[in-house]
Amino acid sequence: MKGLKRMLIGALVLVMASGFVVAQGQQETKYPTKGIEVNVGYSAGGATDIAARLVAPFLEKELGQPVTVINKPGAGGEIAHSALAKATPDGYYLGFIHAPATISITLNRNASYKLSDFVIIGNVIYHENLIVATPNSRFKTIQDVIAEAKKSPKSITMGNSGAYADDHLASLALQNKVGIQFEDTMFSGTAPSLVALLGGHIDLVMCNVADIVDKVRQNQVVVLATLGAERNPLFPNTPTMKELGYDVQMGNYTTLAAPTGTPQYIIDKLRESLKKVCTSSEYIAKAKDMGLPIKYFSAEETEKIYADQTERLKKLWTDLKLPTTK
Amino acid sequence: MSAFIQGCIMAFAPKTLFAILIGVMGGVIIGALPGLSSTLGVALLVPFTFGLDPVTAMGLLGGMYCSSIYGGSITAILINTPGTGAAAATVLDGYPMAKKGRAGKALYVSIVSSFIGGTFSTLMLLFIAPQLAKISLFFGPPETFMLSLFGITIIASVSGKDLSKGIIAGLIGLLLSTIGFDATTGYPRFTFGNINLYEGIPLVVAIVAFFSIPEVLMLVKNGSTKTEGSQTSGMIASDRKANMLSLKEVKTLIPIWLKSAIIGTFIGIIPGVGTPVACFVSYNEAKRSSKHPDLFGTGIIEGVAAPETANNAVEGGSFVPLLTLGIPGSAQTAVYLGALMILGIKPGPELFTRQGSLFYAIIMGLFIANLVMLLLGVWGIKYFEKLIQLPSTIMIPIILVFTVVGSFAINENVFDVFLMLVLGIIGYFMRLNGLPLAATVLAMILGPIGEEAMIQTISITHGQIWQLFTRPICLVLLVITILSVVMTARQHNNEKKASHKS
């Protein structure tokens, strides 16, 4: 009798346990079961924010759960990045990281995150840096600029969007490669630097493609050179620095990432969904309407880009002895 | 001309009018809640503009923009808690008016002035936007630097009787404004390694900490069971007519409205200077030209009219670089640019030539938004002023909730709440010692603008900063600054002599 009871209990436990295992197995393959948050390290209305808000509804449709964009501005993106690094790696808290900004912060100071805290899902935005002047500038070509800079170093003022932000780094990399010196003038953001350029207060501005596409079309500014790997189809007549013999490439990447430790099946699902979103014609058409420089790179490609950028930036930091508070 | 008529027709379409109404109503609430700025309000609405046609969408956003600037004055006047940086100067006379039981009147002056400022600057936008855009381009870093230097002299006019205490308070503000990234080197300064301080002290945190918390602590200390305003609340509630402006008052206000509207529009077109500066400059000008400057700060209508006209005038001005050059001059218009991008509108010189009707429709939308704001604001006064009829045992917790929620809301960062509380307690002790906190706030507004412009000036003049004086606008601003300092010194001397004699 006792033995039977024991056996019954044993059987019950076994059944319950197996049920539990099955349930857990089901849970494992089912993602997402609730809303997903995506953090952005800049204020609402900025370029990254707009990009995030473009991707979110498409990703939502693909995943079948709400995707909410949350803004965590501050410390040049570091607050958002460190929140992402510390988040529970369950696939419900994602964020956007950037090259070079997310990398350069770790070189510039004792950052509260490491690059290894992030798993890349895919790249959403890429646009290369370029050098612009006004149509009535004394510089008509990039050769004019280089010649003048060689003749009198530091005489040319070059506006950028802030100290050691991507535009400033692009300018520094260019000067380093060509062997010239500009007077780098810092502004807080690209907009005020462009106003200063249009007003004739500075000679040149280093910025990115999306900042000036419309201004080129309306003949407010002209592009002297791009820092892309090849000529940009938007400006077919503008040379790249590379083809002029100076291999300096710099651009701005915006990449969706998850915290390290997120289960692989979730990462796979997210990578697959993002790829579907970024290659859908509806998404591409909408981005084009908005003038967003979308450029999808798969996780493997993006990982390679980040590794390569990290090497380049590390070299720049040691070459130019750039400041570090570490 | 046909483009103009077409634009008007687009703006007066029922769904556009409805969108404007929604935008204005939302804006008053967003503006009144501390921490929810007009920038955030517009940003929150942007997702709702997906799928709307451009004119309706811009009506919604325009309504939100102009009324959220007005909304900030409601809490500034009633509970000494400016909802936005734009309302910081409004507390100087608005709250004393409320304390005297004239909250209704202050709100009335505020809404009328906001309407006048907004309408004036929209008119300027309509008629001379391209010319104004050219002026905005004359303003390079050296001019901005000189303007902020002039702004510093305004400390004298918000200092009350004791100028030396005003200067001390101002210097404390300047020191606090150096916290955060150094603009040239990217080094974090005075942050104690805390990343939450990298971007400096957020303006709303400073304003709430220095205006609201000391006031709350004073209310607690004085142990009054009712706010002073409520003692006369019976009078305000019954005597609606007293809120209306008499002909004599209108006469004194007309020059202030006009000057503040011009100052606001002008500062609005200069990129990167911003609304709070325009308000303080207008307040200073109203006080300077007044026959009774010593009454400013005690709760007079001129002190409310000047900043409230200016802050809404900034809005039209700030649209000038956005719509004509395609470059946003402020955080609000940067969000606007984002919204325009989403709608597929490309602002810039082409907006006038190719999409003229759309340009006029956007501007007509702003006119309508200002009108709706006026009607809604006047109607709402009797409800808003009920707030201060509450006994202080209820008021104090409400203000505290506002301050905490507001500090959290700007960056959704709990650190900011603690920062606000610490600064608030410091502010309380400063106030006990008679240091004018408005001077501290003003210095915190101007510090970063001036520092950045100075560094840029040094950079673009290659270190030869004396080149400043070869620029005409700089020279004019320099003369105004010197005059302002000399006049303040003389005035204080005269007052001292007068007090010695008596």
Interface residues (C-beta under 8 A of the other chain):
Chain A: S43 A44 G45 G46 A47 D49 I50 R53 I70 N71 K72 P73 G74 A75 G76 E78 I79 S82 N108 R109 N110 S112 K154 S155 T157 G162 A163 Y164 E183 D184 T185 M186 F187 S188 G189 A191 P192 L194 V195 A196 L198 G199 G200 H201 I202 D214 K215 Q218 Q220 D289 M290 G291 L292 P323 T325
Chain B: T39 L40 V42 A43 L44 V46 P47 S136 L137 F138 F139 G140 P141 F181 D182 A183 T184 T185 G186 Y187 P188 G193 I195 N196 Y198 E199 P271 G272 P321 L325 G326 I327 P328 G329 A331 A334 V335 Y336 L337 G338 A339 M341 I342 G344 K346 P347 G348 P349 E350 N411 E412 N413 E452 I455 Q456 S459 I460 H462
